[in-house]
Amino acid sequence: MTLERLGKQFVMDFEKKISEETIDKINGCEYDMVWICDLGSAYMSRFVRNGVVVTDHHVPDPLWRRGQTFLDGFLSSYQMNPHLYGRSGSFEVCGAGMTYLLSKTIDPKNVDLAYLAVIGAIGDFQDDRYSRLVSYNRIILGDAEKAGDISTGYGLRYFGRETRPVLQFLQYGNEPRVEGITDDRDGCMDLLYKYDIKLTAEDGRRNTWVDLDPGDRAVLADELMSRLTNDEDRKALMGEIYTVNRYEVHSGLNDSKEFATILNSCGRYDDAVTGERICMGDVDALKDAERNRSDHRKNISTSLAYVKENHLLRRLKHVQYFDAGTEIRETVVGIVAGMVLNSGEADTGMPIVAFAVADDGVKVSARASRSLTDRGLDLSQIMKDAAASVGGMGGGHSVAAGATIPEGKEESFLEEVDKLVAAQLCG
């Protein structure tokens, strides 16, 4: 939208990750400029052409020049990345946020795009650490609020406030898990009957969380809060929620988490163009996105069940892992890894690594709890170093990272990961 408003001619290309093929495509591109969003920082030294513009939040390539951003011309390549200024790309600002900040610098009128950067931050779980957006994300949120596009409220932070029936909203809410509620349908039913909560509206439609009376929502939230035993879980349960005022309730786009999930499902099922159309305001694209969202829900559910039912989770001394082979799509294995980590069956005191077969080798996704990163764990560096040791490529964030490695190197890779985790956490 920034380029359209500038009257620039451009083509758009969607890439899942930076690979050798992608690097060659960028270096050989005939266009004057290549603007890379949410990718590229880790490979800046590999780009040998001028005119590469990177707006990213992943850990930068240490071989590239650091400490400055070049905005005075397009004769050389440059990047905008929070890490270059001592900021975290995990929770202070994301790739969408850095892209918005450049857009706003180009033209202050582009503040009407701030809400998209908020959606990007929510999609990257950047509000999880403090149950609210902070730092640069807070500034961007302020822009979106001033533009009238986002409203900030306070409440239960589970996913599906507007689209899940209230029973499922409580049953499948697992960050944090609540004893007697999470994954416990009977427990949820007992709670709802206890307070005479209506599951259906007068027209027969099943009530969602936002359909309930505010008093009923408060009572249920208090009940859930009373069942939690530590302050960290209490802080995670309640916090800020962000509403996208441009869209109606129950549309799937009015709640920021649901909006982000729709975009996520489009990208993960090779239909990024539909996600682009939605971001551009094409509401008709929602019909196409609904298919992606439905497939996404089914795949996540069956994938999680596959890991549990086949007892795939294994442990080394400092890391736990599972190998999904071809049974789980490489585009969702990271989500599944995160869900397994928070399922109650995994040990949150160690990171989790997941493998899935991809077209160009084996996709690796790693996730860790915030408590581990607070102790010094950096999965980005671990994935990068461990992947390099077996001839692969990796990177990401301290709390969530990934890699692509050659087939057959999984065991050697895990051994290296185990050593690196021990070195970071145990000294």
PyMOL commands that set and color helices and strands:
alter all, ss='L'
color gray80, all
select helices_A, chain A and resi 2-6+20-27+41-46+82-85+95-106+108-123+135-146+166-171+185-194+209-211+214-226+231-237+256-268+272-279+285-309+333-341+370-374+379-389+410-426
alter helices_A, ss='H'
color red, helices_A
select strands_A, chain A and resi 34-37+52-55+78-80+150-156+238-244+314-315+320-323+352-358+361-367+393-396+400-405
alter strands_A, ss='S'
color yellow, strands_A
deselect
rebuild
show_as cartoon
